[in-house]
Amino acid sequence: MSHVLKQTLAHAGGSTPGRGQQGMESMEGAAQAGQDMIVFDGVSKQYGGAPALHATDLTVRKGEFLSLLGPSGSGKSTILNIIAGSIAPSSGRILLDGRDVSTVPPRDRQLGMVFQNYALLPHLNVFDNVAFPLRVRGIGATEIRERVTQALHRVGLTGYEKRKPREMSGGQQQRVGIARCIVYSPSVILMDEPLGALDKKLRDQLQGEIKRLHRDLGTTLVYVTHDQEEALNLSDRVCLMNGGRIAQLGTPDELYFEPASEFVADFVGESNLFEATVVGDDTVRVGDHWTLGVRSTEGHRVGQRVKVLVRPEKIHAAPQGAAAGGSLAGNHCVGTLAQVSFVGGMTRFDLTLPDGRNMIAKGISDRAAERSPIGCRMQMQWSAADSVLLKTE
Ligand SMILES: Nc1ncnc2c1ncn2[C@@H]1O[C@H](COP(=O)(O)OP(=O)(O)OP(=O)(O)O)[C@@H](O)[C@H]1O
């Protein structure tokens, strides 16, 4: 039996909290119960002295959809597995709904898990796979039938009860995995790259279903992904990891428009980044002559080196001489068109500025602009309010 399958069964086989577990509730932990569902208090993990997770404080609120996003090896699965109890932290405390569970085994944490490889029992049909966690809890046959029927209905699999996992597509198998998780109403659902094995179209569809499910159930959900679009689309908040540390924790909007660092700006979406020097209030200079207005230089001194972020969709690009699109008073420059492409209803312009810098601009598809020949002169405009200074690292 695979390690993952064993883990799943351990979770699925959890009993209701016993006396021993309640005895572990510390007074301090109980006092923190309230809006916080999961609390990491200085939690770290080392493997033979190498840190997989540096000492981390993290709070997941009740009912929240929190994504753990980051490149490979950044510590996402380590956090998820520490919450699940399948990895013991090297230091720190974990509170679940105010209760210190640092030493509570996985089966007693009342969590649901969904894995990338579904981890279904191949010899059982869909009904029995979903019923499994209820059977190990000793629930009666009538209630099992009701709850399995309802869980399968929620994931759109009514009528598939008798199928074996191998007779189903990847997307359907993952729906079974989700039904098996929600059937026993866990207070927290942990999903580890649940859509990682599916193609883009199915991923998009199941993303919508997971989002709806989360809204309907109101359960706290922690979701590991390395796909930034998925994280931004699904989450109330995103916890972006880098090298075993939290790079930024915030709403998708905050990460996208107010990234805390160049790493965050780069990882989440596309960006134009300019090295610049602060030359006055809300004004910076790029290179020798180019002066830009920025949203704010508060907290920076004149002469300080900074990086300025402008998201491509905030830059309006048009062939030089064409009517300007709106009044984006503030910043402008000219350049030559290096490439134009049509991506999902947007036109993307890759531009080269006179000093050799590259710039990306994106806008709602514009037929006239799209027909602009490569090498033509383009004029770009954007507002100072959309030029954000990044904190220097
Ligand atoms: N059992 C282990 N023994 C030694 N090192 C480990 C072990 N498990 C994880 N690590 C290391 O800990 C770090 C964090 O791993 P983790 O699995 O949390 O990353 P991740 O962000 O989930 O990556 P991925 O997206 O590739 O799954 C990595 O450097 C990894 O090599």
The ligand as an SDF file (V2000), in Angstrom:
LIG
                    3D

 31 33  0  0  0  0  0  0  0  0999 V2000
   11.4930   13.7150    3.7830 N   0  0  0  0  0  0  0  0  0  0  0  0
   12.3290   14.6890    3.4360 C   0  0  0  0  0  0  0  0  0  0  0  0
   13.6540   14.5880    3.6670 N   0  0  0  0  0  0  0  0  0  0  0  0
   14.5110   15.5820    3.3330 C   0  0  0  0  0  0  0  0  0  0  0  0
   14.1230   16.7370    2.7710 N   0  0  0  0  0  0  0  0  0  0  0  0
   12.8230   16.9100    2.5190 C   0  0  0  0  0  0  0  0  0  0  0  0
   11.8590   15.8990    2.8380 C   0  0  0  0  0  0  0  0  0  0  0  0
   10.6300   16.3460    2.4720 N   0  0  0  0  0  0  0  0  0  0  0  0
   10.8230   17.5770    1.9460 C   0  0  0  0  0  0  0  0  0  0  0  0
   12.1230   17.9110    1.9800 N   0  0  0  0  0  0  0  0  0  0  0  0
   12.7130   19.1880    1.5120 C   0  0  0  0  0  0  0  0  0  0  0  0
   12.0200   20.2600    2.1130 O   0  0  0  0  0  0  0  0  0  0  0  0
   11.8660   21.3480    1.2210 C   0  0  0  0  0  0  0  0  0  0  0  0
   10.3940   21.7370    1.1150 C   0  0  0  0  0  0  0  0  0  0  0  0
    9.6880   20.6600    0.5220 O   0  0  0  0  0  0  0  0  0  0  0  0
    8.1320   20.7210    0.2060 P   0  0  0  0  0  0  0  0  0  0  0  0
    7.7270   19.3380   -0.2260 O   0  0  0  0  0  0  0  0  0  0  0  0
    7.4090   21.3160    1.3570 O   0  0  0  0  0  0  0  0  0  0  0  0
    8.0870   21.7170   -1.0170 O   0  0  0  0  0  0  0  0  0  0  0  0
    6.8700   22.0910   -1.9780 P   0  0  0  0  0  0  0  0  0  0  0  0
    6.8140   23.5860   -2.0100 O   0  0  0  0  0  0  0  0  0  0  0  0
    5.6380   21.3910   -1.5490 O   0  0  0  0  0  0  0  0  0  0  0  0
    7.4110   21.5230   -3.3610 O   0  0  0  0  0  0  0  0  0  0  0  0
    6.6320   20.7940   -4.5840 P   0  0  0  0  0  0  0  0  0  0  0  0
    5.7990   21.8500   -5.2340 O   0  0  0  0  0  0  0  0  0  0  0  0
    7.7390   20.3310   -5.4640 O   0  0  0  0  0  0  0  0  0  0  0  0
    5.8240   19.6730   -4.0080 O   0  0  0  0  0  0  0  0  0  0  0  0
   12.4840   20.9080   -0.1020 C   0  0  0  0  0  0  0  0  0  0  0  0
   13.7790   21.4250   -0.2010 O   0  0  0  0  0  0  0  0  0  0  0  0
   12.5080   19.4010    0.0200 C   0  0  0  0  0  0  0  0  0  0  0  0
   13.5830   18.8440   -0.7160 O   0  0  0  0  0  0  0  0  0  0  0  0
  1  2  1  0
  2  3  1  0
  2  7  2  0
  3  4  2  0
  4  5  1  0
  5  6  2  0
  6  7  1  0
  6 10  1  0
  7  8  1  0
  8  9  2  0
  9 10  1  0
 10 11  1  0
 11 12  1  0
 11 30  1  0
 12 13  1  0
 13 14  1  0
 13 28  1  0
 14 15  1  0
 15 16  1  0
 16 17  2  0
 16 18  1  0
 16 19  1  0
 19 20  1  0
 20 21  2  0
 20 22  1  0
 20 23  1  0
 23 24  1  0
 24 25  2  0
 24 26  1  0
 24 27  1  0
 28 29  1  0
 28 30  1  0
 30 31  1  0
M  END
$$$$
